[in-house]
């Protein structure tokens, strides 16, 4: 399968120009089919059952775990299905054993989901250090070397900014964490869908990401752990080997962390989404997005009154491009793009209010985020329409 052939698998992009994949990606037909097959042909709960439907559903659910684990190079570890990146991060924040004086290092670039759980731990006497970025949202590794000390228990960093598109030097950060004995959590919500991922090379202890940003269904996410060092957030059906009225014995593997009936059709859909991405090839997807991003950045740079927020080249960045047009409110720009050219983008603070304050952007930005189903013609249409809007300034 090649990128041109895959366009037929996406219904919405046949009549709209969808450029909001950093929020939620479109879903291809094979993923929808896989989820529908579960509900129509073998709908049953997973585990703890012997009839044919539950055995088949259980195998499909386990297969989905294997597919996702393999996709990120994480078979040596524990892959837990969650509802989203937010839940995965909160499971780590709630599951580690915190003590007054422990230290957390994160950055001002983070999505609220990778900031608020750590800020809340200040109530328990945990120190939270928030690093400021340099120009264009890029961090100097020296800032992490200075902030990560022997007292640091955990470092939490987004692999890629959902506002600026910048890719952070996570491998170098991982080395600092290892030297200081700190856990390292990577928010991979914006990286896992867009370029090849190998947690072994990444060097992190926790990787969190969402299914709905990588061609999968909403309500699906992943927490990968190098070692299962956290306490389960939820206890209940499926999490135990034995129970008495006095005590209980937790089971092993991912089951320990997935209490209750999971999102079975969603997990199967996520597994199918991973297969779809692998069939296309993550290297192919990344190169395609780089070409589109370079085209978009060059086009925007040539338009008067347009300001690009973030790096203006494709080095160490993905196809998430934030911009403003003079004093026109970002919401108005997004509305005009939709009304004039059926181009769908995101506007506002993008769940990154501290970053917006750091950048002095009271109303946020307009964000166009590209994915495998976008084309050069769509990028050209976006540039042309932005140029028309910019003349209003």
VENZI-V819095 format. One record per residue. PSI is psi as a letter, one per 40 degrees, with the letter a starting at -180 (999 if undefined). Layout:
PSI + PSI
//
This chain:
h + i + d + d + d + e + d + e + e + h + d + d + e + d + e + i + g + h + f + f + e + d + d + h + i + i + h + i + d + d + d + d + d + d + d + d + d + d + d + d + d + f + h + i + i + i + i + f + i + e + i + d + d + d + d + d + d + d + d + d + d + d + d + d + d + d + d + d + d + d + d + e + f + f + d + g + a + h + h + h + h + a + d + i + d + d + d + d + d + d + d + d + d + d + e + i + h + i + i + h + e + i + h + h + h + a + i + e + e + i + i + d + d + f + d + d + d + d + d + d + e + d + e + e + e + h + h + h + h + h + i + i + i + a + h + f + e + h + i + h + d + d + d + d + d + d + d + h + a + d + e + h + d + i + h + h + h + h + d + h + h + e + d + e + e + i + h + i + g + d + d + d + d + d + d + d + d + d + d + e + f + i + i + h + h + h + h + f + d + e + d + d + e + d + i + i + h + h + d + d + d + d + e + i + d + h + h + h + i + i + d + e + e + f + e + i + i + i + e + h + i + h + h + h + h + d + h + g + e + i + i + i + d + h + i + a + h + e + e + i + d + i + h + i + e + d + i + i + h + i + i + a + a + d + d + d + e + g + h + i + h + i + g + d + d + d + d + d + d + d + d + d + d + d + d + d + d + d + d + d + h + d + d + d + d + d + d + d + d + d + d + d + d + d + d + d + d + d + d + d + d + e + h + i + e + h + h + h + h + i + i + f + i + e + h + f + i + a + f + h + h + h + i + i + h + b + e + h + h + d + d + d + d + d + d + d + d + d + d + d + e + f + h + h + i + i + i + a + e + f + f + f + d + d + d + d + d + d + e + f + g + d + e + a + i + h + h + h + h + i + a + d + e + i + i + d + d + d + d + d + d + d + d + d + d + d + d + d + d + d + e + e + 999
//
